[in-house]
């Protein structure tokens, strides 16, 4: 359904560590799932749980297109994107929780 809000996000294992790119319609729930290792997956295996970047996108088609675009980017381009958005590589999940509290 177009018009619904989705999130494309990047998790990292640490500063300049292993990256994971995902998409969700509930950023808080999805990042919580990663942090609690709810699913045995790539992110739980490599301890990739630090939210370092996200975008809000209207519509599932646009969100999927953006996710695929980021996944095909060179690593340096992804690092540049994160550094511009979040130069300290803070865990943005904590800030999002506070904003919704």
MMTF fields as JSON, N, C-alpha, C and O atoms, coordinates in Angstrom:
{
  "mmtfVersion": "1.0.0",
  "mmtfProducer": "UNKNOWN",
  "numBonds": 403,
  "numAtoms": 404,
  "numGroups": 101,
  "numChains": 1,
  "numModels": 1,
  "chainsPerModel": [1],
  "groupsPerChain": [101],
  "chainIdList": ["A"],
  "bondAtomList": [4, 2, 8, 6, 12, 10, 16, 14, 20, 18, 24, 22, 28, 26, 32, 30, 36, 34, 40, 38, 44, 42, 48, 46, 52, 50, 56, 54, 60, 58, 64, 62, 68, 66, 72, 70, 76, 74, 80, 78, 84, 82, 88, 86, 92, 90, 96, 94, 100, 98, 104, 102, 108, 106, 112, 110, 116, 114, 120, 118, 124, 122, 128, 126, 132, 130, 136, 134, 140, 138, 144, 142, 148, 146, 152, 150, 156, 154, 160, 158, 164, 162, 168, 166, 172, 170, 176, 174, 180, 178, 184, 182, 188, 186, 192, 190, 196, 194, 200, 198, 204, 202, 208, 206, 212, 210, 216, 214, 220, 218, 224, 222, 228, 226, 232, 230, 236, 234, 240, 238, 244, 242, 248, 246, 252, 250, 256, 254, 260, 258, 264, 262, 268, 266, 272, 270, 276, 274, 280, 278, 284, 282, 288, 286, 292, 290, 296, 294, 300, 298, 304, 302, 308, 306, 312, 310, 316, 314, 320, 318, 324, 322, 328, 326, 332, 330, 336, 334, 340, 338, 344, 342, 348, 346, 352, 350, 356, 354, 360, 358, 364, 362, 368, 366, 372, 370, 376, 374, 380, 378, 384, 382, 388, 386, 392, 390, 396, 394, 400, 398],
  "bondOrderList": [1, 1, 1, 1, 1, 1, 1, 1, 1, 1, 1, 1, 1, 1, 1, 1, 1, 1, 1, 1, 1, 1, 1, 1, 1, 1, 1, 1, 1, 1, 1, 1, 1, 1, 1, 1, 1, 1, 1, 1, 1, 1, 1, 1, 1, 1, 1, 1, 1, 1, 1, 1, 1, 1, 1, 1, 1, 1, 1, 1, 1, 1, 1, 1, 1, 1, 1, 1, 1, 1, 1, 1, 1, 1, 1, 1, 1, 1, 1, 1, 1, 1, 1, 1, 1, 1, 1, 1, 1, 1, 1, 1, 1, 1, 1, 1, 1, 1, 1, 1],
  "groupList": [{"groupName": "UNK", "atomNameList": ["N", "CA", "C", "O"], "elementList": ["N", "C", "C", "O"], "formalChargeList": [0, 0, 0, 0], "bondAtomList": [1, 0, 2, 1, 3, 2], "bondOrderList": [1, 1, 2], "singleLetterCode": "X", "chemCompType": "L-PEPTIDE LINKING"}],
  "groupTypeList": [0, 0, 0, 0, 0, 0, 0, 0, 0, 0, 0, 0, 0, 0, 0, 0, 0, 0, 0, 0, 0, 0, 0, 0, 0, 0, 0, 0, 0, 0, 0, 0, 0, 0, 0, 0, 0, 0, 0, 0, 0, 0, 0, 0, 0, 0, 0, 0, 0, 0, 0, 0, 0, 0, 0, 0, 0, 0, 0, 0, 0, 0, 0, 0, 0, 0, 0, 0, 0, 0, 0, 0, 0, 0, 0, 0, 0, 0, 0, 0, 0, 0, 0, 0, 0, 0, 0, 0, 0, 0, 0, 0, 0, 0, 0, 0, 0, 0, 0, 0, 0],
  "groupIdList": [1, 2, 3, 4, 5, 6, 7, 8, 9, 10, 11, 12, 13, 14, 15, 16, 17, 18, 19, 20, 21, 22, 23, 24, 25, 26, 27, 28, 29, 30, 31, 32, 33, 34, 35, 36, 37, 38, 39, 40, 41, 42, 43, 44, 45, 46, 47, 48, 49, 50, 51, 52, 53, 54, 55, 56, 57, 58, 59, 60, 61, 62, 63, 64, 65, 66, 67, 68, 69, 70, 71, 72, 73, 74, 75, 76, 77, 78, 79, 80, 81, 82, 83, 84, 85, 86, 87, 88, 89, 90, 91, 92, 93, 94, 95, 96, 97, 98, 99, 100, 101],
  "secStructList": [7, 6, 6, 1, 3, 3, 3, 3, 3, 3, 3, 3, 1, 1, 6, 6, 7, 7, 3, 3, 3, 3, 3, 3, 1, 7, 2, 2, 2, 2, 2, 2, 2, 2, 2, 6, 6, 7, 1, 7, 1, 2, 2, 2, 2, 6, 6, 7, 7, 3, 3, 3, 3, 3, 3, 3, 3, 3, 1, 2, 2, 2, 2, 2, 2, 2, 2, 2, 2, 2, 2, 2, 1, 7, 2, 2, 2, 2, 2, 2, 2, 2, 2, 2, 2, 7, 6, 6, 7, 7, 7, 2, 2, 2, 2, 2, 2, 2, 2, 2, 7],
  "xCoordList": [0.845, 0.0, 0.887, 1.661, 0.782, 1.596, 1.067, -0.125, 1.975, 1.601, 1.88, 2.019, 1.966, 2.288, 3.765, 4.582, 4.111, 5.478, 6.313, 5.9, 7.487, 8.448, 9.797, 10.031, 10.669, 11.999, 13.036, 12.916, 14.036, 15.214, 16.295, 16.506, 16.972, 17.9, 19.206, 19.293, 20.224, 21.525, 21.922, 21.916, 22.263, 22.816, 24.306, 24.763, 25.055, 26.495, 26.881, 26.243, 27.922, 28.446, 29.289, 29.518, 29.746, 30.551, 30.971, 30.562, 31.776, 32.234, 32.992, 33.993, 32.509, 33.078, 33.11, 33.929, 32.215, 32.158, 31.3, 31.065, 30.836, 29.973, 28.646, 28.097, 28.12, 26.883, 25.765, 26.0, 24.544, 23.347, 22.327, 22.111, 21.704, 20.678, 19.35, 19.25, 18.332, 17.013, 15.909, 16.145, 14.688, 13.487, 12.412, 12.328, 11.591, 10.522, 9.439, 9.661, 8.275, 7.223, 7.109, 6.282, 7.936, 7.97, 9.423, 9.944, 10.061, 11.491, 11.778, 12.707, 11.002, 11.24, 11.15, 12.029, 10.082, 9.902, 11.021, 11.558, 11.372, 12.377, 13.755, 14.461, 14.142, 15.455, 15.463, 16.472, 14.352, 14.253, 14.462, 15.16, 13.86, 14.05, 15.532, 16.032, 16.226, 17.66, 18.433, 19.292, 18.134, 18.883, 18.66, 19.573, 17.469, 17.16, 17.427, 17.173, 17.948, 18.277, 17.07, 17.182, 15.923, 14.668, 14.724, 14.193, 15.364, 15.516, 16.988, 17.866, 17.244, 18.616, 18.958, 18.481, 19.786, 20.043, 21.462, 22.244, 21.775, 23.075, 23.383, 24.498, 22.403, 22.658, 22.923, 23.761, 22.235, 22.492, 23.829, 24.547, 24.159, 25.419, 26.625, 27.605, 26.554, 27.69, 27.508, 28.265, 26.487, 26.226, 26.079, 26.669, 25.297, 25.039, 23.717, 22.648, 23.788, 22.565, 22.556, 21.646, 23.525, 23.617, 23.003, 23.536, 21.885, 21.227, 22.023, 22.084, 22.632, 23.481, 22.91, 23.418, 21.85, 21.279, 19.87, 19.59, 18.979, 17.664, 17.073, 17.439, 16.161, 15.409, 13.936, 13.583, 13.084, 11.642, 11.202, 11.514, 10.469, 10.075, 8.595, 8.113, 7.88, 6.463, 6.323, 6.818, 5.648, 5.33, 6.324, 7.537, 5.792, 6.627, 7.509, 8.668, 6.993, 7.796, 9.017, 10.121, 8.813, 9.933, 10.942, 12.151, 10.439, 11.329, 12.164, 13.361, 11.538, 12.262, 13.311, 14.432, 12.952, 13.898, 15.109, 16.251, 14.852, 15.96, 16.814, 18.041, 16.196, 16.952, 17.881, 19.058, 17.361, 18.179, 19.321, 20.446, 19.019, 20.054, 21.198, 22.366, 20.869, 21.903, 22.688, 23.901, 22.015, 22.696, 23.726, 24.725, 23.486, 24.42, 25.506, 26.426, 25.416, 26.441, 27.764, 27.797, 28.843, 30.159, 30.179, 29.487, 30.98, 31.059, 31.414, 30.826, 32.349, 32.758, 31.609, 31.504, 30.751, 29.587, 28.657, 28.111, 28.485, 27.639, 28.25, 27.545, 29.561, 30.239, 30.105, 29.892, 30.228, 30.061, 28.651, 28.472, 27.66, 26.27, 26.066, 25.45, 26.583, 26.462, 27.202, 26.668, 28.428, 29.227, 28.555, 28.663, 27.866, 27.169, 25.94, 25.666, 25.211, 23.969, 24.233, 23.507, 25.269, 25.524, 27.038, 27.569, 27.745, 29.216, 29.817, 30.942, 29.084, 29.603, 29.261, 29.667, 28.532, 28.084, 27.342, 27.527, 26.494, 25.667, 24.645, 24.282, 24.194, 23.104, 21.808, 21.34, 21.238, 20.064, 18.808, 17.826, 18.823, 17.675, 17.348, 16.178, 18.361, 18.141, 17.456, 16.584, 17.839, 17.241, 15.796, 14.945, 15.523, 14.165, 13.249, 12.115, 13.726, 12.929, 12.589, 11.445, 13.585, 13.346, 12.345, 11.52, 12.393, 11.469, 10.022, 9.087, 9.841, 8.504, 8.044, 6.901, 8.917, 8.543, 7.789, 7.402],
  "yCoordList": [-1.179, 0.0, 1.238, 1.447, 2.04, 3.251, 4.285, 4.316, 5.134, 6.181, 5.827, 6.724, 4.56, 4.149, 4.406, 4.3, 4.735, 5.075, 3.814, 2.911, 3.784, 2.701, 3.294, 4.491, 2.45, 2.877, 1.968, 0.743, 2.575, 1.859, 2.218, 3.393, 1.217, 1.464, 0.72, -0.266, 1.232, 0.561, 0.312, 1.219, -0.929, -1.325, -1.572, -1.912, -1.399, -1.668, -2.433, -2.301, -3.223, -3.936, -3.008, -3.293, -1.906, -0.912, 0.142, 0.102, 1.074, 2.127, 1.494, 0.805, 1.736, 1.185, -0.344, -0.955, -0.956, -2.419, -3.014, -2.384, -4.231, -4.924, -4.199, -3.779, -4.046, -3.322, -4.259, -5.297, -3.864, -4.58, -3.538, -2.562, -3.728, -2.817, -3.548, -4.671, -2.906, -3.52, -2.53, -1.336, -3.056, -2.258, -2.732, -3.92, -1.8, -2.143, -1.081, 0.036, -1.433, -0.436, -0.023, 0.822, -0.617, -0.267, -0.287, -1.331, 0.862, 0.932, 0.496, -0.277, 0.974, 0.6, -0.905, -1.51, -1.504, -2.955, -3.735, -4.679, -3.339, -4.101, -4.01, -5.013, -2.814, -2.674, -3.403, -4.002, -3.359, -4.132, -5.619, -6.303, -6.116, -7.523, -7.828, -8.869, -6.924, -7.132, -7.132, -7.987, -6.186, -6.046, -7.23, -7.631, -7.777, -8.906, -10.25, -11.31, -10.182, -11.395, -12.329, -13.547, -11.718, -12.461, -13.541, -14.637, -13.223, -14.185, -14.568, -13.708, -15.823, -16.261, -15.904, -16.534, -14.893, -14.368, -13.836, -13.943, -13.266, -12.653, -11.621, -11.579, -10.788, -9.724, -10.277, -9.739, -11.326, -11.901, -12.639, -12.584, -13.32, -14.058, -13.131, -13.466, -11.956, -11.035, -9.823, -8.854, -9.894, -8.836, -7.459, -6.476, -7.416, -6.172, -5.623, -6.066, -4.663, -4.187, -2.688, -2.194, -1.972, -0.533, 0.22, 0.176, 0.912, 1.676, 2.95, 3.831, 3.045, 4.199, 5.092, 6.19, 4.631, 5.415, 4.917, 3.722, 5.85, 5.457, 6.569, 7.738, 6.176, 7.098, 6.744, 5.572, 7.747, 7.554, 7.71, 8.702, 6.705, 6.691, 6.356, 5.434, 7.106, 6.832, 5.782, 5.956, 4.701, 3.671, 2.533, 2.74, 1.336, 0.136, 0.036, -0.364, 0.385, 0.269, 1.18, 0.775, 2.404, 3.346, 2.867, 2.998, 2.308, 1.818, 0.631, 0.556, -0.282, -1.447, -0.994, -1.503, -0.047, 0.481, 1.094, 0.86, 1.876, 2.519, 1.482, 1.589, 0.491, -0.561, -1.27, -1.483, -1.629, -2.301, -1.402, -1.862, -0.125, 0.826, 0.846, 0.742, 0.978, 1.035, -0.275, -0.256, -1.394, -2.685, -2.852, -3.551, -2.214, -2.326, -1.264, -1.313, -0.312, 0.718, 0.123, -0.914, 0.773, 0.422, 0.732, 1.635, -0.026, 0.159, 1.604, 2.162, 2.205, 3.565, 4.549, 5.492, 4.343, 5.222, 5.102, 6.097, 3.865, 3.652, 4.335, 4.979, 4.192, 4.84, 6.354, 7.018, 6.903, 8.345, 8.783, 9.82, 8.006, 8.313, 8.331, 9.25, 7.322, 7.25, 8.409, 9.059, 8.675, 9.755, 11.114, 11.96, 11.327, 12.599, 12.701, 13.763, 11.614, 11.568, 11.466, 12.048, 10.729, 10.382, 10.295, 9.201, 11.451, 11.437, 10.755, 10.259, 10.727, 10.074, 8.586, 7.891, 8.106, 6.707, 6.348, 5.264, 7.283, 7.022, 5.937, 5.741, 5.245, 4.294, 5.1, 5.512, 5.324, 6.178, 5.567, 6.275, 4.285, 3.613, 4.253, 4.464, 4.558, 5.174, 6.525, 6.867, 7.289, 8.603, 8.478, 9.284, 7.48, 7.268, 6.864, 7.335, 6.007, 5.587, 6.805, 6.967, 7.664, 8.862, 9.782, 10.391, 9.897, 10.765, 10.26, 11.059, 8.943, 8.361, 8.196, 7.807, 8.486, 8.339, 9.537, 9.577],
  "zCoordList": [0.0, 0.0, 0.0, 0.934, -1.017, -1.104, -0.113, 0.192, 0.385, 1.317, 2.762, 3.594, 3.084, 4.438, 4.703, 3.789, 5.918, 6.287, 6.546, 7.274, 5.934, 6.12, 6.483, 6.318, 6.974, 7.381, 6.731, 6.764, 6.152, 5.688, 6.698, 6.997, 7.216, 8.314, 8.123, 7.391, 8.81, 8.816, 10.264, 11.096, 10.54, 11.832, 11.655, 10.564, 12.729, 12.701, 13.959, 15.003, 13.843, 15.009, 15.878, 17.053, 15.307, 16.004, 15.005, 13.844, 15.443, 14.541, 13.38, 13.576, 12.189, 10.953, 10.955, 10.269, 11.729, 11.802, 10.701, 9.67, 10.931, 9.987, 9.895, 10.913, 8.681, 8.447, 8.014, 7.396, 8.357, 7.925, 7.506, 8.224, 6.367, 5.866, 5.857, 5.363, 6.404, 6.459, 6.187, 6.0, 6.167, 5.932, 6.903, 7.213, 7.38, 8.309, 8.284, 7.817, 8.787, 8.96, 10.429, 10.775, 11.292, 12.712, 13.179, 13.569, 13.138, 13.452, 14.889, 15.121, 15.845, 17.246, 17.45, 18.063, 16.934, 17.1, 16.433, 17.011, 15.213, 14.461, 15.102, 15.2, 15.541, 16.174, 17.51, 17.882, 18.233, 19.483, 19.198, 19.947, 18.12, 17.733, 17.489, 17.915, 16.807, 16.565, 17.883, 18.1, 18.753, 20.001, 20.943, 21.664, 20.937, 21.814, 21.141, 21.712, 19.909, 19.149, 19.054, 19.199, 18.807, 18.717, 17.635, 17.811, 16.533, 15.439, 15.318, 15.378, 15.153, 14.915, 13.478, 12.535, 13.33, 11.994, 11.906, 12.85, 10.762, 10.519, 11.595, 12.115, 11.931, 12.91, 14.303, 15.027, 14.687, 16.015, 16.046, 17.045, 14.968, 14.901, 15.022, 15.688, 14.373, 14.353, 15.275, 15.201, 16.149, 17.138, 16.49, 16.938, 15.451, 14.726, 15.249, 14.83, 16.159, 16.804, 17.078, 17.742, 16.592, 16.831, 15.647, 14.538, 15.884, 14.829, 14.575, 15.432, 13.393, 13.082, 11.99, 11.763, 11.304, 10.223, 9.939, 10.039, 9.581, 9.091, 8.238, 8.359, 7.387, 6.539, 6.673, 6.805, 6.638, 6.616, 5.159, 4.501, 4.673, 3.266, 3.164, 3.821, 2.342, 2.106, 1.015, -0.099, 1.344, 0.362, 0.331, 0.354, 0.278, 0.299, -0.941, -0.836, -2.094, -3.319, -3.261, -3.626, -2.805, -2.681, -1.652, -1.847, -0.551, 0.503, 0.019, 0.295, -0.693, -1.223, -2.229, -2.235, -3.071, -4.055, -3.349, -3.745, -2.308, -1.58, -0.857, -0.859, -0.247, 0.437, -0.552, -0.257, -1.707, -2.714, -3.183, -3.378, -3.361, -3.783, -2.767, -3.144, -1.497, -0.461, -0.379, -0.169, -0.539, -0.47, -1.583, -1.409, -2.717, -3.833, -3.82, -4.636, -2.913, -2.799, -2.355, -1.692, -2.717, -2.189, -0.696, -0.225, 0.035, 1.483, 1.85, 2.775, 1.152, 1.476, 1.337, 2.121, 0.356, 0.18, 1.389, 1.865, 1.88, 3.063, 4.279, 5.056, 4.442, 5.574, 5.485, 6.499, 4.288, 4.101, 4.477, 5.115, 4.09, 4.419, 5.933, 6.473, 6.604, 8.065, 8.716, 9.615, 8.27, 8.858, 8.713, 9.601, 7.603, 7.398, 8.303, 8.861, 8.446, 9.224, 10.722, 11.528, 11.086, 12.486, 12.71, 12.898, 12.692, 12.737, 13.965, 13.908, 15.06, 16.277, 16.334, 17.266, 15.364, 15.334, 16.629, 17.182, 17.104, 18.283, 17.953, 16.793, 18.975, 18.799, 18.807, 19.869, 17.654, 17.503, 18.104, 18.328, 18.364, 18.978, 20.323, 20.641, 21.105, 22.423, 22.277, 23.075, 21.269, 21.048, 20.576, 20.951, 19.765, 19.27, 20.425, 20.51, 21.301, 22.46, 23.321, 23.746, 23.579, 24.385, 23.707, 24.387, 22.406, 21.672, 21.79, 21.795, 21.883, 21.983, 23.421, 23.658, 24.391, 25.817, 26.32, 27.488]
}
